Amino acid sequence: MQLPVNRTEESFFHGISVPQEVQELRHRVRRFAERELGPAVAAMEEQPEDLSSFPATLVARMAELGLYRVPYGSHEGGDGLSTPMLAAAVVMEELAYYSNSIAVIYDCQCVLSGRVLQYATDELKMTYLPAIISGQKIACVAITEPDAGSDVSPTSVGTMAIPAEGGWRLTGRKRFIINAPVADLACVLCTIDGALSMVVVDLKQEGVTIPRPDRKLGMHACLTADIVFDGAWVPSGNLVWKEGKGLRIALAALTRGRIAVAASGVGMAQAAFDLSVHHMKSRRMFNRALAEMQHWQFRFAEHATHIAMARDLYYKAALRHDAGEEFPEPETSMSKYFGTQVAGDVARDAVQVHGGYGFMRRLGADDSVYGVERIYREAKGPEVYEGSNEILKWMIARQMFGR
Ligand SMILES: Cc1cc2nc3c(=O)[nH]c(=O)nc-3n(C[C@H](O)[C@H](O)[C@H](O)COP(=O)(O)OP(=O)(O)OC[C@H]3O[C@@H](n4cnc5c(N)ncnc54)[C@H](O)[C@@H]3O)c2cc1C
């Protein structure tokens, strides 16, 4: 059975003090996701991972619906909501309920890259932010390298900006970068004179090569690839904030990204949960429904509790951020590790409770799609990206034991 099925979230989660504007946004995004995203997902995820499979129409539709405006203030051309982080996280949850590929494209386009640009001069911000918000340009954030993932210290990062007349020439290689094959610009972590710095790079120029997209376990509709810089031009105005602030900017962007990814975990978990509840009610064996078996009742009672806890955590992290805390810890780390772990846990049981159907991508006999194996595969990525869950537990432990 494919989504949409009956959504159980209303019976299990009662968000208190959630602003009306966020509730309305949730319903608006849900309508789009149900009508336009849901029906496209199964086919979209079966495409080969190349340029032709990028879901350009859906990405453009999100722009038309104004979804990239959500995280921004009105002075920046955004919606000017009172709780923009919570609102963006709710968008992520609703998109990930149907497709984590689309959710993470949204995340890189406006949650992460836009946050980097908020540290830029007005001139640099105005060169790129309106084009990102309107969907005219696709953005990506390039931090990871072949030999620098969890550890992005200045000695690990090999991408280097070398001073040249009026700016820098950039050399190095980034890895696993979401949107890279289709992106117009990248926010790139590099070193300048040995200090970690953040620059905005136009990707449509000589000196930039994007090899073919990676082939991943899941999330096939979002493309990742390396970006190779070989003397790419970075004008001096494209330095964000100042030299030596690169890690600080990256961590600020990742803080928002982690709250957003936590919400995407909740969305995936909720989808796997709802599909399972539907299946358990209808599937009969030994003269009773699967739902009558106490083993599964207990398992899914636990999952319902964990999903509600994960949603509470990301709401709390987001609301603290919206109240002005740049790094709302430990809730940011807790919400990201817990939300994505819950997604994996619920998806694993969802596959199991569907029996053989759970393992099927598409049934040969009648073309039916059950959806839970896709969620199981999609849920693995977020446990790794935007700070692996081990790194986040380390951040939580720092609150107990110090650095
Ligand atoms: C689908 C996908 C999309 C991505 N998109 C982007 C993107 O758009 N932009 C970008 O810059 N990067 C992106 N990444 C990269 C991602 O952020 C890195 O993969 C991640 O930071 C981990 O780095 P690594 O892969 O080099 O693993 P490593 O750093 O080599 O880590 C390997 C393992 O060691 C564990 N580990 C590390 N330190 C510790 C410790 N102190 N204690 C215990 N265990 C530890 C890690 O948790 C991990 O399990 C993406 C990755 C994936 C999978």
The ligand as an ORCA input file, in Angstrom:
! r2SCAN-3c Opt
* xyz 0 1
  C      23.817     11.266      1.145
  C      24.902     12.176      1.618
  C      24.826     13.529      1.310
  C      25.844     14.405      1.730
  N      25.776     15.722      1.366
  C      26.796     16.562      1.690
  C      26.777     17.933      1.258
  O      25.838     18.403      0.586
  N      27.822     18.717      1.588
  C      28.886     18.261      2.335
  O      29.801     19.032      2.593
  N      28.922     16.974      2.748
  C      27.912     16.113      2.455
  N      27.938     14.796      2.870
  C      29.083     14.323      3.625
  C      28.796     14.049      5.094
  O      28.608     15.234      5.805
  C      29.970     13.194      5.611
  O      29.848     11.916      5.001
  C      29.962     13.071      7.114
  O      30.326     14.297      7.705
  C      30.949     11.985      7.603
  O      32.201     12.164      7.037
  P      32.936     10.936      6.297
  O      31.998     10.347      5.323
  O      34.237     11.429      5.801
  O      33.156      9.858      7.437
  P      34.354      9.851      8.501
  O      34.583     11.216      9.014
  O      35.497      9.110      7.896
  O      33.714      8.974      9.660
  C      33.592      7.558      9.573
  C      32.878      7.060     10.818
  O      33.625      7.401     11.966
  C      32.767      7.957     12.948
  N      33.487      8.893     13.814
  C      34.076     10.042     13.476
  N      34.580     10.649     14.576
  C      34.264      9.870     15.633
  C      34.491      9.937     17.039
  N      35.138     10.967     17.584
  N      34.034      8.927     17.824
  C      33.385      7.879     17.264
  N      33.140      7.751     15.951
  C      33.564      8.730     15.137
  C      31.706      8.679     12.125
  O      30.560      8.866     12.897
  C      31.493      7.697     10.993
  O      30.562      6.730     11.406
  C      26.935     13.909      2.486
  C      26.975     12.550      2.818
  C      25.979     11.700      2.410
  C      26.051     10.251      2.782
*
